Amino acid sequence: MATELEWLRDALLYAIDSSPDAAERVAEVLEEASPPMAAGDWIQHRTGEPAPRGMLRSLSLLRLADSRSYSELRAIAAEYALAAPSTGTASGVTAGGARSVAASGDIGVAVTGDHAVATYVTGDHVDFRDSTFRDRVVGVQHNHYGTAPAAAAGRRVRQVGPLEFGVRPTRPVPGLPPVPPYVPRDCDEELQAKLFVRSLVLILGEPCAGRSYTAWNAVRSLKGHRLYAPDPGEDLRPLVTALQNNPGKYVIWLDELTGHLGAGGLDQRLLGRLNDLGAVVLATMTPAEYYRRRIGTAPGDLVVAAARTVELAREWSEAELERLAADEDPRAYPAYMWSGREGAALYFAVGHLLFDEWRRVGTQLEHPRGQLLVRAAVDLARCGVTAAVPAELLGKVQEEYRAEERESFEDALAWATAPMFGVSGLLVAGAEDGTWRAYGALVAEALRSGDLEPVPDEVWWTLLDAAREPDAPLDFPALLDAARTALRPRVEAGDAVVALGLARRTEGDEREEWLRRAAGAGDPRAAVELAKILRERGDTKGAEALLEVAAEAGDGYASTLLGELLLDRAERWLTKGAEEGRLEAAHQLGDLLFVRGRDDAAYLHYSAAVDAGYVKAARSVGLFMLAGGEYKVGQIWLRRAVAAGDESAFEALADARTPDSWAEAEDFFDKPGHPLHTVHFGNVREAQGHLDEARSLYLAGYELGDAYGAYCLATLFEKLGNPEKAAHWCRKAAEMGLPAARKALAEKPDTVKE
């Protein structure tokens, strides 16, 4: 039947063998026991070998000389006792009764007393009534009077976790501890060195700068120390008695020292007594509070002024960030990327809380524009704009989501920038006044969660357009590169709108490539813009093909450009035809140039046609003359065109203005030898009353082969009352193919009328 010491020895050996953490804890207790024990004999013992009897003697001596260390070993053993293999007939106590702490259970060893895992209650720790005993049992009742020490009081520093030290947990992640692994800070060595001198050591820093975690890491370097962590406002004077009754080395942890000053708090006298009893006091304080108190005269102020200080900046140094980036914890690298000036400690402590506050439904109801304003800032970061931007730009981007009238922009900005959880707003200020950016943890959480919709296209366009403005606070090349990366997959999938948007914000070959993508996906606007590029390059065929597709799709601008392009093409070929002596080409080229406002060039080609006797150009020349204010000349040309069967010339002649004088026409047509102008000059002389001269000119024109000369003779003889001659000359004109003469003969074979 195993004794208590044998049970404890076997349980400790099993714990050491099964857990490196347990082995470290056992070794620490043995090395710091009074008297110290050879921890190596325990740690180096091999499983399966007989345990040296000296272990039992050392445990027995420890039970007599250092009951506190003995209780700590029993506590460690109790944690692993249930998993230890059975060594024979079980010894223990089956406790019954409603008041038993292990009712109806097998207590192997009941651990009580003032040690690390003790439960402090009044009355019996174990109710032995109605219990069955299979071995010797010693029942001891400890009566506690007054307030028992706090749960963490008197524990070895290596047994205290970060959460007990006040370190805030980050967002729960399955399979990971609530607090990421400690990343060494630049001040660690300085802090540890100051802790080896018994005094008050103050860590100066803002809340959530990592003070508690830095303190926790530092005290773990104090081998053999135990920790007391009084609550704020607790009377610290009983600590003197506690340390006198339990001599040793201690750390008194006073998080936020301000809460431990005043009546019953830390003063110079109490600090001196605690230091003399082997305690170093470690505390935190904000720099502003420290510099305010160090010049004061109150008892608490005097103790602050005497403190040894270590400053901990909220913003991490480059070296600290490099160590953070190298950490293998999956939460470390996002913190490295997004913690920013606010620091990684703040990122881990409240970043996820700020994200939840931003995204909760209540925020949308209470601050609808404010929530969108933060969304705009987060999306800016998702677009690669990590620097702070002017509030006006944030507001402009926010409008791309939706208009929000329930909250003013000023109220939204005030809410989004107000500190939450006592440390930071959702938007944080930039280096320049009036500039803001999203708190980095919001961006990291958004990327992690995947809950946010993609950045709207219009946000990309707004940012890219703003980046091209003079003195813009944005990096256009970086922003454009981010846009390419984010939007290219959609272009590859055939999104013409996105391709056109990128084209309008790029230049050169890249712009042309985006336009080709958009035009190929059926966007007529892209086809028009690409056609312009091709036209300037001289690729008219490529431009025409693009414009024709767009025009057929109903794009009016494409139709216009296509018409202009075809006019250019027509001019080119008509010029070539005119140069080769084709009169119809010269005529049409004159019309084309006249329409396009190139009057001088048009007249040259008209002249070339009519000088060669090309009658079909008469109407065009007539209209050209009318447009130039030469009304009489224009009318004469239009009459010829009417006679030639040009019905549109008849309408133009009817609308033509009647000139006051024929002098201009006389000057224009007085050109002997011209096959058409001879008859035209006859028209002028007839209008002036010189009928004989007109008849001679008409006859001369006829003899030159102008059918219109014969027709004018017919109309002249009709006026002179000689119908026979009129009919004669009308038949001559008809025989020569003049439409007006043929029409007159068909209407009245025996008479001729104009």
CORRAQUI-V82168 format. One record per residue. N is the residue number from 1. NEAR is the number of other C-alpha atoms within 8 Angstrom. Layout:
n=N near=NEAR
n=N near=NEAR
This chain:
n=1 near=6
n=2 near=6
n=3 near=6
n=4 near=7
n=5 near=9
n=6 near=9
n=7 near=9
n=8 near=11
n=9 near=11
n=10 near=8
n=11 near=13
n=12 near=12
n=13 near=10
n=14 near=10
n=15 near=13
n=16 near=13
n=17 near=9
n=18 near=7
n=19 near=8
n=20 near=8
n=21 near=6
n=22 near=11
n=23 near=12
n=24 near=8
n=25 near=9
n=26 near=13
n=27 near=12
n=28 near=9
n=29 near=11
n=30 near=12
n=31 near=10
n=32 near=10
n=33 near=11
n=34 near=8
n=35 near=8
n=36 near=8
n=37 near=10
n=38 near=8
n=39 near=10
n=40 near=7
n=41 near=7
n=42 near=10
n=43 near=9
n=44 near=6
n=45 near=9
n=46 near=5
n=47 near=5
n=48 near=4
n=49 near=6
n=50 near=4
n=51 near=6
n=52 near=6
n=53 near=6
n=54 near=6
n=55 near=9
n=56 near=11
n=57 near=8
n=58 near=9
n=59 near=11
n=60 near=9
n=61 near=8
n=62 near=14
n=63 near=9
n=64 near=7
n=65 near=8
n=66 near=11
n=67 near=9
n=68 near=8
n=69 near=11
n=70 near=11
n=71 near=11
n=72 near=11
n=73 near=12
n=74 near=10
n=75 near=12
n=76 near=12
n=77 near=12
n=78 near=11
n=79 near=7
n=80 near=11
n=81 near=8
n=82 near=6
n=83 near=5
n=84 near=8
n=85 near=4
n=86 near=6
n=87 near=5
n=88 near=5
n=89 near=6
n=90 near=8
n=91 near=9
n=92 near=11
n=93 near=13
n=94 near=12
n=95 near=18
n=96 near=14
n=97 near=11
n=98 near=5
n=99 near=7
n=100 near=12
n=101 near=7
n=102 near=10
n=103 near=11
n=104 near=8
n=105 near=8
n=106 near=9
n=107 near=10
n=108 near=8
n=109 near=7
n=110 near=6
n=111 near=9
n=112 near=8
n=113 near=9
n=114 near=7
n=115 near=12
n=116 near=10
n=117 near=5
n=118 near=9
n=119 near=6
n=120 near=7
n=121 near=6
n=122 near=7
n=123 near=7
n=124 near=7
n=125 near=10
n=126 near=10
n=127 near=11
n=128 near=8
n=129 near=7
n=130 near=7
n=131 near=10
n=132 near=7
n=133 near=9
n=134 near=7
n=135 near=7
n=136 near=5
n=137 near=6
n=138 near=4
n=139 near=4
n=140 near=4
n=141 near=7
n=142 near=7
n=143 near=6
n=144 near=7
n=145 near=5
n=146 near=4
n=147 near=4
n=148 near=7
n=149 near=5
n=150 near=7
n=151 near=5
n=152 near=11
n=153 near=11
n=154 near=10
n=155 near=12
n=156 near=10
n=157 near=12
n=158 near=6
n=159 near=7
n=160 near=10
n=161 near=8
n=162 near=11
n=163 near=9
n=164 near=8
n=165 near=10
n=166 near=9
n=167 near=11
n=168 near=7
n=169 near=10
n=170 near=11
n=171 near=7
n=172 near=8
n=173 near=7
n=174 near=4
n=175 near=4
n=176 near=7
n=177 near=7
n=178 near=9
n=179 near=10
n=180 near=10
n=181 near=5
n=182 near=6
n=183 near=8
n=184 near=7
n=185 near=7
n=186 near=8
n=187 near=9
n=188 near=10
n=189 near=7
n=190 near=8
n=191 near=10
n=192 near=11
n=193 near=8
n=194 near=9
n=195 near=13
n=196 near=8
n=197 near=7
n=198 near=11
n=199 near=13
n=200 near=12
n=201 near=14
n=202 near=12
n=203 near=14
n=204 near=14
n=205 near=14
n=206 near=10
n=207 near=8
n=208 near=10
n=209 near=14
n=210 near=12
n=211 near=13
n=212 near=12
n=213 near=12
n=214 near=10
n=215 near=10
n=216 near=11
n=217 near=9
n=218 near=11
n=219 near=11
n=220 near=9
n=221 near=7
n=222 near=10
n=223 near=5
n=224 near=9
n=225 near=11
n=226 near=12
n=227 near=14
n=228 near=12
n=229 near=10
n=230 near=11
n=231 near=6
n=232 near=7
n=233 near=9
n=234 near=9
n=235 near=8
n=236 near=9
n=237 near=9
n=238 near=7
n=239 near=8
n=240 near=10
n=241 near=8
n=242 near=8
n=243 near=11
n=244 near=8
n=245 near=6
n=246 near=6
n=247 near=8
n=248 near=8
n=249 near=10
n=250 near=12
n=251 near=13
n=252 near=12
n=253 near=11
n=254 near=14
n=255 near=10
n=256 near=9
n=257 near=10
n=258 near=6
n=259 near=7
n=260 near=12
n=261 near=12
n=262 near=8
n=263 near=5
n=264 near=10
n=265 near=13
n=266 near=12
n=267 near=11
n=268 near=10
n=269 near=6
n=270 near=9
n=271 near=13
n=272 near=9
n=273 near=9
n=274 near=13
n=275 near=12
n=276 near=8
n=277 near=12
n=278 near=11
n=279 near=13
n=280 near=16
n=281 near=14
n=282 near=15
n=283 near=13
n=284 near=14
n=285 near=15
n=286 near=10
n=287 near=9
n=288 near=6
n=289 near=8
n=290 near=11
n=291 near=8
n=292 near=8
n=293 near=12
n=294 near=10
n=295 near=8
n=296 near=8
n=297 near=6
n=298 near=6
n=299 near=9
n=300 near=13
n=301 near=12
n=302 near=14
n=303 near=12
n=304 near=10
n=305 near=9
n=306 near=7
n=307 near=10
n=308 near=9
n=309 near=8
n=310 near=11
n=311 near=8
n=312 near=11
n=313 near=8
n=314 near=14
n=315 near=10
n=316 near=10
n=317 near=7
n=318 near=6
n=319 near=7
n=320 near=12
n=321 near=10
n=322 near=8
n=323 near=10
n=324 near=12
n=325 near=9
n=326 near=7
n=327 near=9
n=328 near=5
n=329 near=8
n=330 near=6
n=331 near=7
n=332 near=12
n=333 near=12
n=334 near=10
n=335 near=14
n=336 near=12
n=337 near=7
n=338 near=10
n=339 near=14
n=340 near=10
n=341 near=7
n=342 near=9
n=343 near=12
n=344 near=13
n=345 near=10
n=346 near=14
n=347 near=14
n=348 near=12
n=349 near=11
n=350 near=10
n=351 near=12
n=352 near=14
n=353 near=7
n=354 near=13
n=355 near=11
n=356 near=8
n=357 near=8
n=358 near=10
n=359 near=9
n=360 near=8
n=361 near=6
n=362 near=6
n=363 near=12
n=364 near=10
n=365 near=7
n=366 near=6
n=367 near=11
n=368 near=13
n=369 near=13
n=370 near=14
n=371 near=14
n=372 near=10
n=373 near=14
n=374 near=13
n=375 near=9
n=376 near=11
n=377 near=12
n=378 near=12
n=379 near=9
n=380 near=10
n=381 near=11
n=382 near=9
n=383 near=11
n=384 near=9
n=385 near=11
n=386 near=7
n=387 near=6
n=388 near=11
n=389 near=12
n=390 near=9
n=391 near=9
n=392 near=6
n=393 near=8
n=394 near=12
n=395 near=10
n=396 near=8
n=397 near=12
n=398 near=12
n=399 near=9
n=400 near=10
n=401 near=8
n=402 near=6
n=403 near=6
n=404 near=8
n=405 near=6
n=406 near=6
n=407 near=11
n=408 near=8
n=409 near=9
n=410 near=6
n=411 near=9
n=412 near=15
n=413 near=10
n=414 near=8
n=415 near=9
n=416 near=13
n=417 near=12
n=418 near=9
n=419 near=9
n=420 near=9
n=421 near=6
n=422 near=5
n=423 near=8
n=424 near=11
n=425 near=12
n=426 near=15
n=427 near=13
n=428 near=11
n=429 near=12
n=430 near=12
n=431 near=6
n=432 near=6
n=433 near=6
n=434 near=8
n=435 near=12
n=436 near=12
n=437 near=14
n=438 near=13
n=439 near=10
n=440 near=11
n=441 near=14
n=442 near=14
n=443 near=13
n=444 near=11
n=445 near=10
n=446 near=10
n=447 near=7
n=448 near=6
n=449 near=7
n=450 near=7
n=451 near=5
n=452 near=6
n=453 near=5
n=454 near=4
n=455 near=9
n=456 near=8
n=457 near=7
n=458 near=7
n=459 near=10
n=460 near=11
n=461 near=9
n=462 near=9
n=463 near=10
n=464 near=12
n=465 near=9
n=466 near=9
n=467 near=11
n=468 near=8
n=469 near=7
n=470 near=4
n=471 near=4
n=472 near=9
n=473 near=6
n=474 near=9
n=475 near=9
n=476 near=9
n=477 near=6
n=478 near=8
n=479 near=14
n=480 near=9
n=481 near=8
n=482 near=10
n=483 near=11
n=484 near=9
n=485 near=8
n=486 near=7
n=487 near=9
n=488 near=9
n=489 near=8
n=490 near=9
n=491 near=12
n=492 near=7
n=493 near=6
n=494 near=9
n=495 near=11
n=496 near=14
n=497 near=8
n=498 near=12
n=499 near=13
n=500 near=12
n=501 near=9
n=502 near=11
n=503 near=14
n=504 near=8
n=505 near=9
n=506 near=8
n=507 near=9
n=508 near=6
n=509 near=6
n=510 near=9
n=511 near=13
n=512 near=12
n=513 near=9
n=514 near=12
n=515 near=15
n=516 near=11
n=517 near=12
n=518 near=18
n=519 near=15
n=520 near=8
n=521 near=9
n=522 near=7
n=523 near=12
n=524 near=14
n=525 near=9
n=526 near=12
n=527 near=15
n=528 near=14
n=529 near=9
n=530 near=14
n=531 near=13
n=532 near=9
n=533 near=9
n=534 near=12
n=535 near=10
n=536 near=7
n=537 near=6
n=538 near=6
n=539 near=9
n=540 near=9
n=541 near=6
n=542 near=9
n=543 near=13
n=544 near=12
n=545 near=8
n=546 near=13
n=547 near=16
n=548 near=11
n=549 near=9
n=550 near=16
n=551 near=14
n=552 near=7
n=553 near=7
n=554 near=6
n=555 near=11
n=556 near=7
n=557 near=8
n=558 near=13
n=559 near=12
n=560 near=8
n=561 near=10
n=562 near=12
n=563 near=8
n=564 near=8
n=565 near=10
n=566 near=9
n=567 near=9
n=568 near=8
n=569 near=8
n=570 near=8
n=571 near=11
n=572 near=8
n=573 near=8
n=574 near=12
n=575 near=11
n=576 near=8
n=577 near=11
n=578 near=14
n=579 near=7
n=580 near=6
n=581 near=7
n=582 near=9
n=583 near=11
n=584 near=9
n=585 near=11
n=586 near=17
n=587 near=14
n=588 near=9
n=589 near=14
n=590 near=14
n=591 near=10
n=592 near=11
n=593 near=13
n=594 near=12
n=595 near=7
n=596 near=6
n=597 near=6
n=598 near=9
n=599 near=8
n=600 near=6
n=601 near=10
n=602 near=14
n=603 near=11
n=604 near=9
n=605 near=13
n=606 near=14
n=607 near=8
n=608 near=10
n=609 near=14
n=610 near=12
n=611 near=10
n=612 near=7
n=613 near=8
n=614 near=11
n=615 near=8
n=616 near=8
n=617 near=12
n=618 near=13
n=619 near=14
n=620 near=10
n=621 near=12
n=622 near=14
n=623 near=11
n=624 near=11
n=625 near=12
n=626 near=13
n=627 near=7
n=628 near=6
n=629 near=6
n=630 near=11
n=631 near=12
n=632 near=12
n=633 near=13
n=634 near=14
n=635 near=12
n=636 near=11
n=637 near=13
n=638 near=16
n=639 near=11
n=640 near=11
n=641 near=16
n=642 near=13
n=643 near=12
n=644 near=11
n=645 near=9
n=646 near=10
n=647 near=7
n=648 near=6
n=649 near=12
n=650 near=12
n=651 near=8
n=652 near=10
n=653 near=10
n=654 near=6
n=655 near=6
n=656 near=9
n=657 near=5
n=658 near=6
n=659 near=7
n=660 near=4
n=661 near=6
n=662 near=10
n=663 near=6
n=664 near=10
n=665 near=12
n=666 near=11
n=667 near=7
n=668 near=8
n=669 near=10
n=670 near=9
n=671 near=8
n=672 near=6
n=673 near=5
n=674 near=8
n=675 near=12
n=676 near=11
n=677 near=11
n=678 near=17
n=679 near=16
n=680 near=11
n=681 near=14
n=682 near=14
n=683 near=10
n=684 near=12
n=685 near=13
n=686 near=11
n=687 near=7
n=688 near=7
n=689 near=6
n=690 near=9
n=691 near=8
n=692 near=6
n=693 near=10
n=694 near=14
n=695 near=11
n=696 near=9
n=697 near=13
n=698 near=15
n=699 near=11
n=700 near=11
n=701 near=17
n=702 near=12
n=703 near=7
n=704 near=7
n=705 near=7
n=706 near=12
n=707 near=14
n=708 near=13
n=709 near=15
n=710 near=16
n=711 near=13
n=712 near=10
n=713 near=14
n=714 near=15
n=715 near=12
n=716 near=10
n=717 near=12
n=718 near=14
n=719 near=7
n=720 near=6
n=721 near=6
n=722 near=9
n=723 near=11
n=724 near=8
n=725 near=10
n=726 near=16
n=727 near=13
n=728 near=9
n=729 near=12
n=730 near=17
n=731 near=11
n=732 near=11
n=733 near=16
n=734 near=13
n=735 near=7
n=736 near=7
n=737 near=8
n=738 near=14
n=739 near=10
n=740 near=11
n=741 near=13
n=742 near=13
n=743 near=8
n=744 near=14
n=745 near=13
n=746 near=7
n=747 near=6
n=748 near=8
n=749 near=9
n=750 near=8
n=751 near=12
n=752 near=15
n=753 near=6
n=754 near=4
